[in-house]
């Protein structure tokens, strides 16, 4: 019986809510230039941030850390092309879809450092809270995650430590707005 902004604790004084363009599903040409072109279109449409999911070649299981990093090379090329296309004034967010282990995520975080990412989202599986905590402490990257959390009590694991800089629960997976 109340507006969502009040339910979430806001005061209703915000005229605009910042959004990012998600390039993942709309980018049919998965080459570096395809990602760059998709990012340019988002910027022309007025977005000040774009989120990329560039690591198509990385499988979430069955690869050794060195194989994962090698498979990630095409994704790194896509990110470099995207950053070149959007310039330094547009935020670049990266979703890893939990495809890395701690060793490979640490290497990827090091290699994307020159790209000045806004965040590195879900670099490791969301149930590996200790790996997330280590990345938060040591990577120098803003880490985002928590979409796959189903039980509200598990959010405490992410907050204590912390395991992420940006907690991003998925309302439909977490059981609705009240648990979030």
C-alpha positions as CSV (number, residue, x, y, z in Angstrom):
1,X,0.0,0.0,0.0
2,X,2.9,2.4,-0.5
3,X,5.1,3.5,-3.4
4,X,8.2,1.4,-4.1
5,X,10.6,4.3,-3.4
6,X,9.2,4.6,0.1
7,X,9.2,0.9,0.7
8,X,12.9,0.8,-0.2
9,X,13.6,3.7,2.2
10,X,14.0,6.5,-0.2
11,X,12.6,10.0,0.1
12,X,11.4,10.4,-3.5
13,X,13.6,13.4,-4.3
14,X,15.6,11.7,-7.1
15,X,14.5,12.9,-10.5
16,X,16.6,10.3,-12.4
17,X,17.9,6.9,-11.8
18,X,21.2,6.0,-13.6
19,X,20.9,3.0,-15.9
20,X,23.4,1.0,-17.9
21,X,23.0,-0.6,-21.3
22,X,23.4,-4.4,-21.2
23,X,25.2,-5.4,-24.5
24,X,25.0,-9.1,-24.0
25,X,21.9,-10.4,-25.7
26,X,21.6,-7.6,-28.3
27,X,25.2,-8.0,-29.6
28,X,24.8,-10.6,-32.5
29,X,28.3,-9.9,-33.9
30,X,30.4,-11.3,-31.1
31,X,33.7,-10.0,-32.6
32,X,35.6,-7.2,-31.0
33,X,34.3,-4.8,-33.5
34,X,30.8,-6.1,-33.0
35,X,31.1,-5.3,-29.3
36,X,32.5,-1.9,-30.0
37,X,29.7,-1.0,-32.4
38,X,27.0,-2.2,-29.9
39,X,28.7,0.0,-27.2
40,X,28.7,3.0,-29.5
41,X,25.0,2.6,-30.3
42,X,24.3,2.6,-26.5
43,X,26.3,5.8,-26.0
44,X,24.5,7.5,-28.9
45,X,21.2,6.4,-27.3
46,X,22.3,8.3,-24.2
47,X,23.7,5.7,-21.8
48,X,26.6,6.8,-19.6
49,X,27.5,3.2,-18.8
50,X,27.6,-0.1,-20.7
51,X,27.8,-3.7,-19.4
52,X,29.6,-6.3,-21.4
53,X,29.6,-10.1,-21.1
54,X,32.6,-10.8,-23.3
55,X,33.9,-14.2,-22.2
56,X,32.0,-16.5,-24.6
57,X,34.9,-18.9,-25.0
58,X,35.4,-19.5,-21.2
59,X,33.5,-22.5,-19.9
60,X,32.4,-22.4,-16.2
61,X,33.7,-26.0,-15.6
62,X,36.3,-28.4,-16.8
63,X,39.1,-26.0,-17.6
64,X,42.3,-25.5,-15.7
65,X,43.2,-21.9,-14.7
66,X,45.8,-21.5,-17.4
67,X,43.3,-22.8,-20.0
68,X,40.6,-20.4,-18.7
69,X,42.9,-17.4,-19.0
70,X,43.9,-18.4,-22.6
71,X,40.2,-18.8,-23.5
72,X,39.5,-15.4,-22.0
73,X,41.9,-13.7,-24.5
74,X,39.1,-13.0,-27.0
75,X,37.0,-11.5,-24.3
76,X,39.8,-9.2,-23.2
77,X,40.1,-8.1,-26.9
78,X,36.4,-7.4,-26.9
79,X,36.8,-5.3,-23.7
80,X,39.7,-3.3,-25.1
81,X,37.8,-2.6,-28.3
82,X,34.7,-1.6,-26.2
83,X,36.8,0.8,-24.1
84,X,38.4,2.3,-27.2
85,X,34.9,2.8,-28.7
86,X,33.3,4.5,-25.7
87,X,36.2,6.5,-24.4
88,X,37.1,7.2,-20.8
89,X,34.0,9.1,-19.8
90,X,31.6,6.2,-20.1
91,X,31.5,3.6,-17.4
92,X,32.4,0.0,-18.5
93,X,30.9,-2.8,-16.4
94,X,31.9,-6.5,-17.0
95,X,29.8,-9.6,-16.2
96,X,31.8,-12.7,-16.0
97,X,28.9,-15.1,-15.4
98,X,30.8,-16.9,-12.7
99,X,33.1,-18.5,-15.3
100,X,36.4,-18.1,-13.5
101,X,38.1,-19.8,-10.5
102,X,40.1,-17.7,-8.0
103,X,43.4,-18.0,-9.8
104,X,42.1,-17.1,-13.3
105,X,39.8,-14.4,-11.8
106,X,42.8,-12.8,-10.1
107,X,44.7,-12.8,-13.4
108,X,41.8,-11.4,-15.4
109,X,41.3,-8.6,-12.7
110,X,45.0,-7.7,-13.2
111,X,44.7,-7.7,-17.0
112,X,41.6,-5.5,-17.1
113,X,43.0,-2.9,-14.6
114,X,44.1,-0.5,-17.5
115,X,40.5,-0.5,-18.8
116,X,39.3,1.3,-15.6
117,X,36.2,-0.9,-15.1
118,X,33.3,0.3,-13.0
119,X,32.9,-3.3,-11.8
120,X,33.8,-6.9,-12.4
121,X,30.6,-8.8,-11.8
122,X,30.4,-12.4,-10.6
123,X,34.0,-13.4,-11.6
124,X,33.8,-16.7,-9.5
125,X,30.8,-18.9,-8.5
126,X,28.6,-17.1,-6.0
127,X,28.9,-20.0,-3.6
128,X,32.7,-19.4,-3.3
129,X,32.3,-16.5,-0.8
130,X,35.9,-16.8,0.4
131,X,37.3,-16.4,-3.2
132,X,35.1,-13.3,-3.6
133,X,36.4,-11.9,-0.3
134,X,40.0,-12.5,-1.5
135,X,39.3,-10.7,-4.8
136,X,37.7,-7.8,-2.9
137,X,40.8,-7.5,-0.7
138,X,43.5,-8.1,-3.3
139,X,42.4,-7.4,-6.9
140,X,42.0,-3.6,-6.8
141,X,38.7,-4.0,-8.7
142,X,35.2,-3.2,-7.6
143,X,33.5,-6.6,-7.4
144,X,29.8,-7.0,-7.9
145,X,27.6,-10.1,-7.3
146,X,24.9,-11.9,-5.4
147,X,22.4,-12.4,-8.2
148,X,22.2,-16.2,-7.6
149,X,21.5,-16.0,-3.9
150,X,18.2,-17.7,-3.1
151,X,18.2,-17.5,0.7
152,X,18.0,-14.1,2.4
153,X,20.3,-15.2,5.2
154,X,23.1,-15.8,2.7
155,X,23.3,-12.1,2.0
156,X,24.9,-11.7,5.4
157,X,27.8,-13.8,4.1
158,X,28.3,-11.3,1.3
159,X,28.0,-8.3,3.5
160,X,30.3,-9.5,6.3
161,X,33.8,-9.6,5.1
162,X,32.8,-8.2,2.6
163,X,32.5,-10.5,-0.4
164,X,31.5,-7.8,-2.9
165,X,31.6,-4.1,-3.1
166,X,28.2,-4.0,-4.9
167,X,25.5,-6.4,-3.8
168,X,23.1,-7.0,-6.6
169,X,20.3,-9.4,-5.5
170,X,17.9,-10.6,-8.2
171,X,14.5,-9.9,-6.7
172,X,12.8,-12.9,-8.4
173,X,15.5,-15.3,-7.1
174,X,15.7,-13.9,-3.6
175,X,12.0,-14.3,-2.9
176,X,10.7,-10.8,-3.7
177,X,11.3,-7.3,-2.4
178,X,10.8,-8.0,1.3
179,X,13.8,-10.4,1.6
180,X,15.9,-8.0,-0.5
